[in-house]
Amino acid sequence: MLKKALSTVLAVAMLAAVCLLFASCGSSAKNFKIGIICLHDETSTYDLNFINAIEAAQKALGLSDEQVIIMKNIPEDSKCFDAAKDLVDQGCKVIFANSFNHESFMIQAAKEYPEVMFCHATGTKAHTENLPNYFNAFASIYEGRYLAGVAAGLKLNELKEAGKLKGDVPKMGYVGAFPYAEVISGYTAFYLGAKSVCPDVVMDVTFTGEWYDVNLEKQAAEKLINIQKCDLISQHADSMGAPGACEAADVPNVSYNGSTEVACPNTFIVSSRIDWQPYFELIIRAVRDGKETIPVDYTGTLATGSVALTAVGKIEAAANTQAKLDEVKAKLESGEIKVFDTNNFTVGGKNLTTYLADVDDMGDYKADTEAIKDGYFHESEYRSAPYFNVEIDGITLLDRGPQKGN
């Protein structure tokens, strides 16, 4: 009881501190500035997605160019802290960074500049750091990946019916950056989406060991196409390497972070992405106007407009793909479909009934939270960043890249 009472007192104190901070930050719209720290630049599909989102939010909320400062090609080292400090010196009241290993430097900056709000995408520590000016954000992109997988499965069915499969069963290939939970969650959701309409599908996954490397991603896709004989390729990596390899080989492709149809018109099927505009608008309004607060751990959803699909490809997508996607999207939004429903996958031939996930991420890699209840794995509910890292049947890992984050 004492522990619970102390916890309640701490929560109330933190809320009061946050309210005071937002009240003090609610400066006039004219003086408001936001800073964005990007790992790469527009050549990275990952970073371009963030840049497009902040520009859309800027337009929607009427900010001038002087009020939005974007810093590009900031590596995951002390230069991130230097960039944050520079943005503080330029008068930014809220600062956002977009890559996993920016987090420790953002936390350092939050501690040094308590009057500034620091927001970070794909991070894991806001809910345990308990800083009143540090926040994490992500989205239920696994739902977007699942939908993209449905589109892939429909294409595989079409190839199968036409006798155009390279092997005995439909086979997908997936180019991943690192074997992190974020990537595992994404490719598993993609596979389960495909499997929901193409039950005999299998998938091979290879890792590049980099988030952005055009040559490595191209080579990985070529390996999956030419050696593994995959019928369709998708990715969680940030360049045009894999889509370009698919276009050259005339192999269907599901891309990520935005449409690649202009560059790859003959092979593009669809792309899922996180739309960061709703979150950027939220943090701008919160800090500029002081009338709302930033959630400590924000998870955007289909309902908030934070999970998006592009239009389906005009040439390569299977017939009636859009109609099927609309049907499945409605069921995801209503809760009728759960992406990680434990009835729909096995591990070692058995359904999971329990799984402890490392949600608190204290650096010890110890599982701390039961993630399965009510018959499904509750992804991105106990913190925003993914923690699904289960290796399920039907997916073969060809290799394992070195451990890094995004």
Protein Blocks (a to p, Z undefined) as FASTA:
>chain_A
ZZmmmmmmmmmmmmmmmmmmmmmmmccfklpccddddfblmklmklmmmmmmmmmmmmmn
opafklpccdehiacbfklmmmmmmmmmnopabdcdfbfklmmmmmmmmmmmmmbccdde
hiaklmmnopakbccddddkllmmmmmmmmmmmmmmmmmmnopafblbdcdddddfbdcf
klmmmmmmmmmmmmmmmmmbccddddehiabdfklmmmmmmmmmmmnopabdcdddfbfk
lmmmmmmnopacddehiafklmmmmlpfbdcdddfklmmmmmmmmmmnopaccdfbacdd
fknopaccddddfklpcghklmmmmmmmmmmmnomacfklcklcceehiacfbdcddfko
nonopafbdfbgghiacehklbmbdcbfcdcehiacfbdcddddZZ
